Amino acid sequence: MRRNMRIMIVSDAWFPQTNGVVNTLAQTAAWLVRFGHEVKIIAPRDFRTFPCPSYPEIRIAVRPMAGLARRIALFRPQALHIATEGPLGLAARRYCLRRGWRFTTSYHTQFPQYLKSRWPIPLWLSYAALRRFHAAAQRCMVSTPSVEGELRQRGFRNLVRWRRGVDTELFRPRSKEFLQLPRPIAAYVGRVAVEKNVDAFLRMPWRGAKIVIGDGPERARLELQHPEAVYAGFRFGEDLAAHLAAADVLVFPSLTDTFGLVNLEAMACGVPVAAYPVTGPIDVVEDGVTGALDTDLGSAAERALTLDPRACRARALQSSWDACTREFEANLVACRPGPRTRGAAERVGLERAA
């Protein structure tokens, strides 16, 4: 059994943001505490911030280096994980490199595609910056085989797997009567932002109701252009689970996600998924069993309606947060350098950090 550790996670994405990255980190931190570790999250809430251009809901830390260094010194982490490539992630990376500390990172978001959707930044340039950022880590954790394959093709070399989990007690089959809308109900759940391609969901032909569960900078425009849809805003906890379970199909229109945690949450509710056959969904959705993958999103949604909800639930039950957090735990490395002769024992549980 691995001994208890002081684990620091540095992330530019944290509450009050609502997205898959925040949910993943929050669940992972909670399970690490259950395992007996002491966990410290460093997030924008700890610093002076300003709103992210084009996405004001996201707050960016201003000159965080000094404050971050103080927090690291006070906590004295034995393992340090950098979850994002923003100002906090960059500051933590710099801190570790200056001191010769080992650390791990994770690749959550297709930032090159996100940036290109907003500004004319070439993909090769964005990937070069990300490759340099993650190359300094002992390990860069990725969620799926397709993401790993894509990054390896782009020159990433230190990749290891860290799957995503789902709370199958919260997300479970429930009464469909919770939503009093024309059937069948197609739901979108997530940020209402340009990179999520919500337009494709709202444009697809559909014979029932559409509901958008979430919020973001694109909501006002979409409400004007597609007033026939129901816009429920952000929902949380039991309320979110009840909304999702009452749908007949979850439509996941994103072309840029590395995973799409909501796909697992829908399956746990017995709701099949309709998505494009792209990175993320192709590793989560089994076509013809737990969902439908098609370049025609409307056709995928119609086909998903014919699938067995019990198969969806069975697939989700294989992805517990317990198992996924153990995977994260096993990928961690001790912060401070140890003797060269013990290079094979870098894993946190196999050597005692200074």
N, C-alpha and C positions, 0 to 999 in steps of 0.2 A: 504494500500500500504506500503510495506517495505521501511524504510528510507534508504537513501544512506549510504554506508559503505566503509571503506578502507579494501580491500580484497587482501591478499597476497597469491600467488600460487607459491609453490616451486617445481621445476621439473628438474630432470637430463636429460630429453629429451626436446630439444628445437631446434629452427633453428640454424644452417642450416640443421639439420636432416630432413629427409622427411619420415614421417610415420603417422599412424593413431593417435597415442598419441599426437604428436605435433599439428596435424590438429585439433583434438578435443579441446585441451587446448587453441589454438589460437582463434578458433571460440567462445568458451565459454567466454574467456576474452573479446573479442570484443562485445559480446552481453551483458555481465555484464556492460560494459561501456555505452552501449545504454540504459540500465536500470537506469543509473545515478550513478553507483558505481565508485569508484576510484580503479584501479587494478594495482598491481605491480607483475611482474613475476621475480622470482629469478631463474637463469639458469646458466649452465656452462660458458656461454659467459662472465659472471661477474667475473670469477676466472681464476687462472692459471690452465691449464688442460694438460692431456696426453692422447694419443689415447688408446681406449679400446682394450685389447688383443683379437685378432681374428676378431675384427671389428673396424678398425682404423677410420672409418667415424664418430664414436661416441666418443666424448671427455668427459673425466672423470675429475671432479673438484678435485684439490689437496688441502688437508687440508683446507676446506672451513669454518670451525667453526667461526673464528674471523671475517672474512669478512661478513659472513651471519649475525652474531650478530649485526654488525654495521648497516647493511641494514635494519634489523628488527627494531632496535632502531630508525632509521631515519624515517621510514615509519609509525611506530606505528599502525600496523594492528589491525582491530577490528574483523577480521576473518582470519584464516590461514589454508590453505589447502595444504597438502603434496601429490603430484601426483605420485611420484616414490619412489622406495626403494633403490636408489643409495646413493652415498656419500652426496649429498645435502639433500636428504630426511632424511637420518640418522642424519645429523647435525641439521636440523630443528626439528626433533623429540626430540633430546636430549635437545635442547634449550627450547622447550615447557615443557618438563617433569621437568627440573630443576626449572622452574618458576611456575609450577602448572597451566600452560595454557592449555585450551582445544583446540583441533584441529581436523580436519577431514583428511582422506586419501582416495585414490581411488586405485582400483585394475585393472590395464589395461592389464597386460601382464602375460602370463603363464611362468614366469621365471624358475620354476622347470623343465619344459620340455625343455626350451631353453638351460639351463645349461647342462642338461643330453645329449642333442644332440652334445655338444662340449666336455664335460668332464664327467668322471664317478662319478657324484655326485648323491647319492640316492635321489629319490623324497621325501621321508619322511623327510629327513634332510632339504631340501630346503623349504618344506611347513612349517616345524616347525619354521624356521627363519622368514618366511613371516607372519605366524600366530602371532608370538611375536611382530613383527613390527606393524602390524595393530591393535592388541589388545589394544594398548595404546591410540588409537584414540576414540573420542566420536562416530564417525560413519565412516565406510569404505564403499565407494560407488562402486557398481558393475553395469555392463551394462545390464545384461540379467538374466532371471530366471534360466537358466541352470548353469551359472557361480555361482550364489548365492547358488543353490542347491549343487553344487560340493564343494564349500568352506565350507558350513555348515557341510557337511559330514566329512570335514577335521578339524573341530573344531573352525571355525571362527564364532563369535557370534554377532558382532555389524554391520551387513550388512544392507545397504539400497540401493534402486535402483536409478541409474542415467543413463537414456537412452542416446543414441547417435543420433545426428541429421545430416541433409544433406542440402546443399545449393541447393535448387531446381530451383533457377534462373540460376546459373552457370551450374549445371548438368541437362540438359534437352535434349529431343530428337532433333537430328540434322541430317544433310545429311550423308548418308552412303558412299557417294562418296569421303569423305575426305581421306579414305584409299584405295589406288589402289592396292589391293591384291586379290588373289584368294579367292572366297567365298566358304563356310562360314568362317568368321574370328573369331577365338577364341583368346581372350585376357587375359593375366595375368597382373595385376597392383599391384605393391608393391615393397618391398625390395627384392633384389635378394640375399637371405641369406639362410643358411641351414635349419633354423627353419621354413621357409616358404614353404618347400617341392616343390619347383619349378620343380624339376626333374620329379615329377609325372605328371605335366602338359605337359612337353616337351616329355615325353615317351608315353603319351596316343595316341592311334590311332586317326587320324583326316584326313578328306578328303579335307580340305581347308588349309588356312594359319593360322599360330600361330604368335602372336606378344607379346613380353615381354616389358612392359612399366614400367621402374624402373631401379634401379642399386643397386650394393652392392658387397660384397666380393666374391660371387659365380659366378659373371657374366663371367669372363674370362674362367673359367672351362666349364661353360654351353655353351658358344659360340663355344668352341672347340668340345664338345661332341654332340651338336645339332645345327650345322651350318644352317640347313634348316629353323630355326625360324628367325624372324625379331626382332632385339634388338633395341628398340627406346630410351633407357635411361630414365632419369627422365624427366617428362613433368609437367608443372604447369599451373594453371588457365585455361584460355580458350583453350589453346593447349591440356592440359590433357583432358578436357571435350570433345573436338572434337575427340580425339583419342578414348576415351571410347565409345562415342555415335556411332562411325562408326563401332564398332565391332558387331558381331551377337550374341555372348555369352561371358560373363565373366566367366572364370574358376578360382575358388578360392580353391587351393589345400592344404591350411594350415590345419594341424591337431591340432594346439596349440593356435590359436587366441581366445581371449575372445569375440570378436565382428566381426571385419572385416568391417571397415567403407566403404571400396570401394564397398562392396555389395550394400549398400544403394545408393551410387553414381551411380552405374551401373543401378539400378532400376529406379532412377530418369531420366536417359537417355533413358529409355524404353528398356534396355538390360537385358535379363534374366540371372540368375546366375546358374552355375553348381558347386556343392561342395560336400564334404563328409558329412554324417549325424553326425556331431560332435558338441561339444560346440562352440558357436559362430554362425555358419550358421543355426543351427536348430532353433534359436530364431529370425533370420532375414529373412530367405528364406522360403516362404510357398511352400512346395513341390507341383508341378503340377500347380501352379498359377504364382508365381514370379520367379520360378527357379526349379531345379531338384536336389534332394539329393540322392546320391547312393554311395555304396562302390566301384563301378566301375566308375571312373571319366569320361572316354570316353562315357559310356552309358548316364551318367547324362548330358553331354554336348550335345549329340545328341537329347535327350528328351527336353532339354531346348529350342532348336531351334523351337519347335512346339508351344511355349507359346505366349500369347497375350502381346505385349509390353505395351499396355494401362493398363493392370493390374499391371505391374511393376511400371509404373509411378504413378498410383493411390496409391499404397502402400507407396512409397517414400514421397508423399505429406502429409502423416500423421505424418512425423517425422521432424518437423521444428526445427531449432536451438533455436528459441524463446522458445518453450515449453520445450525443453531439458535443456536449461540454467535456466529456472525457477525452474526446478526440482533440479538442482545443487544448486541454490541459497537457496532453502528451506531446503536443507540438512546441510548447514553451521551452525556452532555454534560460539558463542562469545568466543574470545580468553581467556580473563581473567576471573577468577572465580567470580561468583556473590554470593549473599546470598543463603544459603542452602534452605531457604524456597521458593526460586524461581526456584527450580530445574526443574520444568515443563516448565519454560519459557526460556530454554536455546537457543532456536532458535534465530538467530541473530536479526531478526526483532522484537522480543518481549522483548528485554532488551537492555538497553543502555550500551555499552562497556565503560570501564573506559578510 
